[in-house]
Amino acid sequence: MPVVDVDPDELRYLTGHDEKDDDELKSDLFDLGLEFEGWTEDDEFQLEFAPDRLDRLSVEGVARSLRYHYGDDRGVDIPNTNSADWTIEVEDQPDERPYVTGAIVRGLDMDEAALESLIQLQEKLHATMGRKRAKGAIGVHDLTMLKGDSVTDETGKSITYTSADPDEATFVPLDADAEMTPSEVMASHETGQTYGDLVADFDRVPAIYDAIGLFSFPPVINGRRTEVSVDSRDLFIEMTGTDQWTIDHMCNIVCYALAARGGQVEKVDVSYADDAPGEYAGKTLERPDLSVRTKTVTHDRIESILGVSLDSREVVDYAERAGLDASETDADDGVAYEVEIPPYRVDVIHPLDIIDDIGRALGFNSLEPTYPDVSTVGGRHERSRLEDAARDALVGLGFEDLLNFHMINEAENFERMGLSPDSTGGDAVGEADPVTIQEPYSEDYTILRTWALPSIMMVLENNTHRSYPQDLAEIGLAAGLDDSENTGVAEHRTVAAALARTDASYEDAKARLQALADAFDKDLETPPTAHPSFIGGRAAEVVLDGESVGVVGEIHPKVLVEHDLELPVAAFEFRLDALE
């Protein structure tokens, strides 16, 4: 889940509510779905929230949500924009990164807090929507340091998004004192080494020029000439990427954040050459695109989902308090609402998203639970009973119960555990072809995990500052592709546990496993086996009542080093249904 550092004093300043103390702010933020995770070394809130609300990746976005929550703002707010004076000419750009967008924001009164917030917003957008800059990358420049070429109609100024020879073009990158070529940046500059792989295979790399020369090498690094500082008042924002919709909405979020700091947004024309790759060839786009989307939701569905009775005026009121605009309209099945969605909301995809906003404005804590109007009474599924019993047994054996995400990425699931993604589909635990998410929000969550032990190892990695021993267990979902299933996916519940302590051994893990098997009256056998995640000769199959269902052993030193662990770990994992 994304975590954003927010200065509570900045929140008070941007919301205009100096009377709110820290505890009141935490409570109000929790009502919005923002959970307080702790304090930073600089006495800032660490806030965790659902990754869909990317407009809250900055203190300005959080403050905007609070102002709606307090009733200070209502409805859709669209910043005033000045007409375009600058043009981004797009020609001969790399086919692999064909799209660009931009905006100008003037009249900012930048201070350290505003600059730090802008930098954090860039980083968080890169990590989420931008997929670590692969899908979209942001460049922010001091406009006064740019010298624009004259555009074709001789009114206004222009810069050019194009491509460059990586061994010939030169500029002075950020955090450097001498001119470098893009190839030299990728080879020897710290930032270039981190992001250079994104364009290393390009014959010609992305480049942005003004009348003076190259000033941006996206998505890797900006030039030092246009570096933004607390003295900057006018900013030029450019974003390049592989998808126009993504970078346009990233641009909207940045523009709204800067407008909250008193900036005046100015449009930029993006002029694509006639032979440009992609669907915008020969077109000129006016950006930022602050157009409002609309969706329709029926009154009956709002009441059904929220379980409350509302009149039309209340629905419109709650929508406006959520930062939306709603107007009543007629539909075939009764009253409905045309709901306008502001440009910075990238998360509203379905009418249910609108109902969720209305529910939050109403206050989920104020909803009273009611029994559904059905003739049957629900009860626990047998699988749920088994899971609870196994969980109780694990806790009784001294394990701490975990609840991890079912989504993970291939590096965590395979490579860091010593498995190769190319070897999936094998017989070893975890070697299944993964279910891949087609359009993931984050590169941290790209597949469904094929086993649970990697999730436990990630927890141990994040808990190296805590005391030992750490005995952790989880019962959760694992999945893999399976053509024999109707859905093409085979899901199962898995039991995983790890002992992290100075004397952890195979015998310790097997002893806990034996006690768990005895609790369910299962016969346990542990014939030797080999598994890449475990030490050779210190691993065995888990065979319950004659069926091979898992693995037990000591984690391989390479896996421990990969997770920054300095003491041994013994672990086991097997299918939950083996305990039936």
N, C-alpha and C positions, 0 to 999 in steps of 0.2 A: 504494500500500500504506500502511496506517496506520502512523504513527510516534509512539511514546510516549516521553516523557522520564521516566526512572526514576533516582532517587538510589540508587547502589549501597549507601550506608550504610543507607538505609531498607530495602533488600532484605535486608541482613544482619540488621537488627533484626527485621523481620517474619517471616523464616524461622527465626530463632534460630541462625544459622550465622555467628557473628562471625569464625570462622577462615578463611572464604573470601576470597581476595584477588580483585582485579578480573578478572584473567585467568581464574581458575577460574569466576567467575560468568559471564563471557562464554561459556566453553565449555559450561557447564551450560545456559545460555539457548539456545545454538545447538542443543543436543540436543532442545530443546522446539520448535524452529522459529522462535525469536526471534533475528533477526540484528542484530548490533551495527553501527550505521551511523556512529558517531562520538560526540564529546563535545559537550555544550552549554557555553555560557559559564559556567554554574554547576557545571561538573564532574559533570554527570549523563549517564548512558547515553542515547543515542538508539537505540531498538529498533524495528526494522521487522518486521512479521509479517503473516501472511495475515489478510484482513479478516473471516474467519468467526469467529475466536476473540475475540468482543467482550468476553468476561469478562476479558480481559487488557489492557483499555484503562486500567488503573490499576496503581500499584505493588502494591496489595493483591492484585489478581488475578494478577499475575505471581508474587508471593511464594507464593500458594496453589498455583500450578502447580509451583513449585520444591519446595515441601514434599512434594507427592505424588511428585515426581521423586526426592527424597532418601529416600523411604520413611517420612517422619515422619507423614504422614497417609495414610489408606487409605479407600476406599469413598466413598459419597455422604454428604455432610455437610449437614444441614438445621439452620439456626439455630433455637434456641428462640424462640418468639414469645409475648408476652403477649396477653391478650384485648383486643378493641377497646374503647376508651373514647371515641374520636372517630368521627364520621360525616361523610362528604362527601355532603350533600344535592344531588342533580342535578335541576335544573328550569329550563325555558325556556332551555336552552343552545343555542348556534348549531347548526343542522342540519349545517353544514359541518365542525364539530369537536365531535362529540357525546360523546366518551368521556373518562373521567377515571379515574385510579387514585391510590393513595397509600399511605403508611406512616409510622410514627413510629419514630424511633430515639432512645433515651434513654441517658444516662450516658456520653456521649462525653468524652474528654479531648483536646479539639482543640488542636493546635499549628499552626505555620505550615506544616509539611510535610503534615500531614493535610488542612488547608484547601486547600493548593495541589493536592494529589492529587484532592480532591473536585471542585474547579473544572475540572481537566483532564479528569476522567472525564465531567463534564457536557458539556464541549465536544466530546469525541470521540464520545460517544453521540449528541449532536445531529447531528454530521457524518455518522454512519454509519446506525444504525438509525432515527434521527429524521429523516433526509433534510433536514438543515439546518433542523430544527424544524418542517418541513411535516407530517410524519407523526406526530411525537411530540416534546414539549418538556418539560423538567424544571424544576421550581421547588423550591428548598430554602429553608426558612424557620426562623427561631429560634422554637421552639414557645412559649417563655415570653412572646413578644410578641404571641401570638394570644389573643383572647378569644372562646371558642366560645359559640354560642347553645345553649340547652337543646334536646335532641332530643325527639321526640314522647312517648317513654316517660319523660322527665324523668330519665333516667340517662345520664350522659355529656354530651359537648359536640359541636357540629357547626359546620361551615363550609358554604358554599353555592357550588357551581359553576353559574353561570348566564350570562346575557348582559347587556350594558349599552349604553346609548346612548353612542356614542363622543364626543359633544359635551357630555354632561352629567355623567357620572361623573368623579370626581376622586380623585387620590391623589398621593403624593410618590414618584416612581420612583427607583430606584437612581441614584447619581451626579447627583442633583438636590437642590435646596434648597427648591423651591416646589411647590405642588400643580399638577398638570397634568391635562388630560383625555386620554383615549386618542388623540384626534385630534391634540392638541398634541404628544404623545409621538412619534407617527408622523411629524409634520412637522418637529420641531426637535430631538429628542433623538437622539444618535448611534446608540444601540442601536435606537431606534424607526425610524430611517431605514433601518437594515440589515434588520430583520425585519418592518417594518410592512406590506410588500407581501403578507405571508401572510394578513392579515385586512383589508386596505384596502377590499376590495369587499363586506365583510359589512355588512348593515344594522345589526346589533347585534353588538358584539365580545365575545369570551370574557372572562369576569371571575370572580374568586373573592373572596367576601366573608366576613368574620367579623362578630362583633357590633359592632365598631367601624366597619367600613366596608371599602371595596375595598383589598385588599393584594396582588393579583396580576393582571396583565394578560397572560395566556398567549396565544400563545407568544412574546410580545415581550419583556416585562421584569417583574421583581418590584418590589414596593414597598420603599422604604427602611426602613419601620417594622420589617420582619421580616428585615432583612439578617443574614446569618450571619457571625460573627467567631470569632476564636480563643477568645473567652470563652463561646461557645455550647456548651451541654451536651446539650440536647434539641432534635431537629430534626423538623420536619414536612416530608415529601416529597410533592409533588403533581405529577402528570404528566397532561397533556391531549393528545389527538391524534385522528387519523382512524381508528385501528384499535386495538381493545382489547388484542389479543394482543401487539402491538408495545410499547405503553406498559407493560403488565404485566411483560414480560420486561426492559425497560429498568429498571423499578423493582426487579426481583429483583437485577440486577447491582449497582445502587447499594446495596441493602440488604446484600448480601454484603460489599461493600467496607467499609461502615461497621461491620458486625459484626466484621470482622477488626481494627478499631481498638478493639474492646472495647464497642461499642454493643449495647444490648438492643433488638431489634426488637419493635415493638408493632403489632398489626393495626389496620386502619382499615376501617370499613364504608362501602361506596359504594352509596348508595340512589338508584336511578333512578326518576323520576316515572313514573306510569302512561302518560302520553302522550309520554314521551321518544322521540326518534328512535333507530333501531337495534334490535338484537335483545334488548337488556337492559331494555326498558321494563317498569316495575313490579317489577323484581328488585333484590335487595340482594346485592352481592358482597362477600365478605370478602377483603381484600387486605393484604399482598402474597400472591399465589398461589404458595406454595412446594410445590405438588404435584409428585410425581415421575412422569415419563413412563417407559414401558418399550418396548423393541424386542427382537425375536427375531433371533438370528443363529446359523447352524449351524456346528458344529465343522469340517465338511469345507470350508466356504467360508473360514473363518479360515485353515486350513492352505494352501488353494489360493492365496489372495491373497498371503499372507506367504511362502509357499514353505518353510515349516518344519514339523516335526512337534512337536506339543504334546500333553500330556495335559490332562485336564479341570481338574486342580488348578492347572496353570500358567496356563490361560486365565483362570480366576477370579482368580488372583493378579495377573496383568497388568492385568485390568480394574479391580481395586481400586486398583492403583498409578496408574491413569489417572483416578481420581476417580469411577469407576463402581462399581456393584454388579452382580454376575452370579451367577445360580444355574442349575445344570444342569437340563435338562428333556428330555423325549423328543419327537421330531418324526417325521414320516412317513419322512424320509430320514436318520434317525440321530440322534445327539446334537445338542442345540441348547442355547442359553443365553437366559434371560430377563434382559435387561440394563436396570438402572434408571439413568436419566439425571437429573442434578441440575438444579434449576430455573434456574440461571444459564447453562446450556449451550443457546444458541439455534441452534447450528450442527449439531447431531446430527439429521439428517433421514432418513438411509438407513443400513441395516446396515453399509455400507462405511465410514461415519464411525466406527462403533464399532471396526471392524477397524483403521482408521488409528490410533485411540487405543491399541489393544492393541499394534500394531507399534511405536509410539513408546515405550511402556513397556518393551517387549522391547529396543528399541534398533535403529533401522534400520541403524546403522553396523556392527552385529554380524551382519547378514544376509550370507550368502555368495551371490554371483551364480551361477546355474546355467543351463544351456541348457534351453529348454523341450523337453518330451518329444514332439517332432513329427518327421516324416520328411523335412521340407524344411529348407533353409538359407536364411535371409533375405539380402537384399542391398539396396543402395541403389536407390530408384526413379529413373527417368530425370529426373524433375522435380527430385529432390534433387541429382542430379549437376549439372544445369544451374544450380541455385541456388548450389551450392558454387563452381562455376566463375565465375559472375558475381560472387560475393562476393570471391573471390581477385583478380579483375580490378580491382574497386573498391579493395581494399586496396592493390594495386600502383599505383593511380593516386593514392595518398596519402590516401584516405578512412579515417576511423575507423568500424569496423563497429558498428552499434547493434542492440539487441534491445529493442523497445518493446512495450507492451501493445497487443493488437488492439482492445481496448475503449476508448472515449473518450466524450465527451459532445457534444451538438449544438453548443454554443457554441464548443468548440475545433475541431471538425471543419468547421464552416461559418462562423459569424459572425466569429470572430477571423481567419479567412482571407479575409474579404471576400465570402464566398458567403452567400446567403440560403437558409435551410432551405426557404422557399417555392418556391425556383427549382430544387429538386432534380429529378432526372430529365432534366436537360439533357444536352448533348453535351460540355460542358467536363469536364476531369479533376476528379474529386471530386464532381461534380453527379449523384449517384445517390440514390435514395430509400433511407434507411438502415434497417438491421435494428435494431429497437428492443427493448431488454430489458424484459420486462413487469414484473418485480419486481426492480429492481436493488438491490444492497446499498448503493450509494453514488451520489450524483448526479454524481460524477466519471466514472462508467462506466455510461452509459445506452444506448449504441448501439455497434454494430460500426463501425469507421472505414470510410469509403468511399475513402480514399486515405491514404498514409503521410506526406506532407509536413507535415501539422499536428503529427504526433508529433515530427518532427525540429525543428520550430519551438519546441515546448514544451521540448525539451532545450536548445536555444540560449538560450531565456529563462531557464532554470535555471542556465545556465553563464556568465552575464555576469561573474561574479567570476573566471573563468579567462582565461588568456592567449589571444590570437589569433595566427595564423589558426586557425579551427575548421572543418575539412572533415569533414562527417558523412554517412554513408550507411546505408541500411537496406533489406533485402529482407524483406518480410513480407506478411501477409494483408490484403486489403481485400475488402469485400463490399457488395452492394446488393440490394434487392428486385428480383426478375425472375420474372414470371408464367410465362415459358416453361420455367423449371427445375422439375423434379419437387418439389424442396423449397421452391420459391418464393424461393430466395436464390441469387444468382450470386456465387461466390467466385473470386478470382484472386490470384496472387502479384504484388506490385508492387515496382519498383525506384525508390527515391527517394534523392536526394542534394542536399546544400546546401553552398555555399562561403561562409563568413562571414569576411570580411577587409576591410581598408580599400580594397582595389582590386578587389573582386569585381565581375564584369561578366558580361553575356550571353556575350561571347566566351570567357571562362574556363569557364563551364558547358558551352558547346557544344564546346569543345576536349576536355574530359573525356568528354563524351558521344560525340564522334567516335572517340576512342581506344577506348572501350568497344565501340562498334559494329564497329570494325575488328578487335578481338580475337575477335569472333564471326563475322567475314566477312559483315557486314550492310551494306547500302547505306543511308546516312543522308541524309534531306532534312529541311529545317527551314523550311517556308513560314510566313510571318507569321500570327499569330492573336491573338485577344483573350481574356484570362482575368482574372477579377476579382482574383485573388491576385497578378498580375504587372503591371508597369508597361506601359502602352500603348505600342506601338512597340518594346518590348524583350522581346517574348515570341514564341515560335514553336511550331508543332506538332512533335512528334517522329514522323517517318515512317520506318519501317524496312521495306525491301524493298517499298515502295509502300503500306504499311498505316499509317494514323494510329493511334498507340498511346500518345501521351503529350504532355507539354508541357515546354518549357525556357524560362528567362528570368530577369529580375531581379525579386525580390520587391517588391511595391508598398510605398511608404513608410508607408501607413496600417497595413499588416500588421506592418511593423517596429515602429512606435510601439506598436501593440497588444501586442507581445511585449517591449517595453522594450529594443529593440535599437537601438544608436546607430551602427551601421556597415552598409554594404550587404550583401545576401545574394543570391547567384545560385543557382538550383536547377533541378533537372529531376526528372520522374517519368514512368515508362512501365511497361507490362505486361511481366513477366518472360518470358512465353511468346513474345514477339516476338523473343527471341534464339535460339529453337530452330532 
